[in-house]
Amino acid sequence: MTPPTAALSSVLLRAEGLRAISPRGLAPLHPAACCFAGRAVTVRYLPLREDRAAALSPYNEAAPFFDAWEQAGPGDVVVIDAAGREDAGILGEMLATRLHRRGAAAVVCDGGMRDVVALRALGMPVFCRGPAPASSTAGLMLVDHGVPVAIGGVTVFPGDMLVGDEDGVVVCPASSWEKALEEVASREAIEAYVRLRVEAGEPVRGLYPPTEAVRDAFARWRANGSDPNRLT
C-alpha cells in the first residue's frame, strides 16, 4: 500500500508526535511519475576539500562512490544528502539508469540533477531541488553510505520508510510503518464518508475533524453495508 503523504503526515503527528518528517525544498522532476513508497538506503556527500578530492573522486575505483549506488536493491529509495546544493548535479543519466536497473523505487535528494530529460524518460520518481548542469564533483565529494543523513531539514536513518506523491515526501520510522498504514486506512475510510456528507451540503463545523458522534454515525453507516459512494 502507498499511503497518501497528507494522511500519513497527519497520522504520524497525532500518533507519534513527529513533526520534522517532510523534507523542505524538494520537488518531483516529473510530476506525472512521482508516487512511490520504499525503504531508505542512504548516501552522504560533503563539501569538497581539496586534500581529499583525489581519494574520493569517481576516477578512483577504490572510492566509496561505486559501492554507494550498488547498495540499492528492488523497492529501495535512494536518499542522498547533498548539503542542499542546488548547483550540483548529483545524478546524471548513467547513475540514474543503474539505479533504475537495480529496481530502485525512487531517488530523494537535497541537491540538483543533471540530464533531466533522460531521468524523466526512465519513469523513476526523482525528488530534488531542480535541474543543475554542473557535476557534483565541482563542489562535493561522496564520503559515505548506509549512515544517517539529513535532507531538507529532516533526518533519515537507513531502513526508514519514505513515501512520495504530488504533495511531497514523508519519512516514517520503520518501527511505526505497519501501525501507520492501519491508521491511514482507517482515516481515509472515515474521511470518504465525511466527504459524502460535505458534498451533500452539510457544513464542516462538528463534522470535520470527525467528532465521536460522526465516528459513531460512520460505524453504523458501514455496518449497514452502505454503498461507499452514497450516503443512503
N, C-alpha and C positions, 0 to 999 in steps of 0.2 A: 504493500500500500504506500502511495506517495501522498502524505497529508498536505493540505494547503498550508503555506507558511504562515498566513494570518492566523488560522486556527491553532497551529502548533505553537506559535509565539504566545498566544493568549493562555493556552494550557500550561506552558512552562512557567509563565509568570505567576499564575494563580496557584499551581500545584507545587512548584519548586522554588518560587521567588527569584527566578532567573531573569535578569533584565538585559545584560550585555550579551545577546545571542544573535544579533543581526548585524553583520559587518557593514560599516558605512562606506559610501563612495563607490560601490561596485554596481555594475550593470551588465546585463547579458549582451554578448556580441551579436547574438541572433535571437531576438525576442520570440520568434516563431518556434525556436527549439531551445527552450530554457528550463524545462521541467526535469527534475532529477531527484533521486534520494540515494544515498550510499554512505559507506564507511570512509572516514578520513584517513588518507596517507599524506604525510607532511613533507614539505621541502622548505629549507630556510636559506635565504640569501642575506648577506650583509654588505654594507657599503665597501666598495673596492679599497683595498690597501695594497700599495704597490709592491711591498716586500713579500706579500703572499700571492700576488696575482698569478705568477707562473705556476706555482704548485697547485692552484685551484682552477686553473684555466681548462676549458674543454679541449684544448690542444694537448693536455697532459692526460694520457689514458689512465693514469693512476688516481686522478682526481675523483672526488665523490660525485661529481656531475653525472656520471653514467649510471651508477647504481641507484641514484635518486629517482630516475624515471622507471627503472626496471622493477621497483618495489610495487608499482601499481598493478593490480590484478582486476579481473572481471567485477564490475559493480563498484569499484573504489572511486572515491572523489579525491582528486589530487589538489591539496590545499597548499598554496605557495605564498610564503611570507617574503614579499619583495620590498619591504620597508616603505610601502606607499609610493614607489617611484613611478609616476605617470609617464616618464620619458624613457623607460626601459622596456623593450620588447622581450618579455620573459620567454614565451614560447613562439616558435615560428612553425612553418609547415611541417618540417621533418619531425620535430619532437612531438607536436600535436598528433601527427599521423601515427607515430609509435605508440603513444598513449591510447589512441583510438583502437589500434590493432590489438593492444593488450586488454581491451574491454573496459577501459575506464569509463565510469558513468558521467563524469563531468570534471571540469577544472575550475577552481575558485582561487583567484589570485589578486593581491592588492598591488599589482603593478600593471603595466601595459602588455599588449600582444601585438605581434607583427604578422605579416602575411594573412591579414584578417579575412580576405576573400577565400583563401584556401581553408582557413579554420571554419568558416561558416559552412563551406561545402561539405565538411566532414559530418555535420549534423550533431556533433557532440556539444552539449551545453558548456559554454565558457562564460564565466562571470569575471570581470576585470575592471580596471579603471579607464579602459578605452584603447584605441589604436596607438601604437608607438613604433615608428620605423627603426629606431636605434636598437642595436643589440644590447642585451643585458650586460655583456662583458665591458661595456664602456663605463659603467659606474657601479656594478655589483659583482659579487662573487658568490657562487653556491658553496656553502660551508658545511651543510649537514642535512640529514633527512631522518624521518622517524622520530622526531622530537617535538615537544610543544612549540607552537608558533603563534604569532599574533597577526590577524588580518583585519583591517578596518576597525580597530579598537576592540576586537573580540579574540579571546584566547581559544585556540583549538588544540586538543590533545589527539594524538593518533588513536584511532578507534572510535572517536566521536561520530555521531551521525549528522550528516548535512542534508538539507532539503532546499531545493530552489524552484522558483516559479516566477511568474510575471511580477510578483510583489517584492522579490528579493531572495535572500538566502537566510536560513535559520540554522544555528548549530544546536544540537541536542546531545547531552551526555549519553553515552551508550547505556549507562545504568538506568536511565529514565525512558528509553526509547519505547519499549513494549507498553508500558503504562500510558505513555503519552499518546500512542496510537489508539488505545482504547478510549481515552478521554476525548481525543479529536473526533472519533467516530460518533461518540455519544453527543458531543457538541454539535456536529454537523446535522445529526438527525433532528434534534430539537429546534435548531435554527431553521431547518427546512419547513418545519411545522409553523414556526413563528412567522416566517416569510409569507406563508399562505394567508395567515390572518392579517398581516400588514397589507398584502395585495387586495384583501377583501375590504379594506378601508378602515381597519382599526388603528388608533393612534399607538405610538410606541410606549407611552407612559404606562407603567405597570405590566407591560408586555415584553419589553426588551430593555435591559438584560432580563432573561426569564426569571420570574418570581416562582416561589413554591407553588402558588396557585396555577401558574402557567405550566409548570412541570407536571403537576397532577393532571391537568387537562390533556397534556400531551400523552401521558401514560394511558389515560382512558381512551384517547383517540387511536393510539396504536394498538391497544388491547382489543379494540373493536374491529381490527383488520381493515382499517380505513385505507382508501386509495392514497398513496403518498403524495399524489399531485392534486388532491382535492380535500377540502375540509369536511365534506359530508359524502 
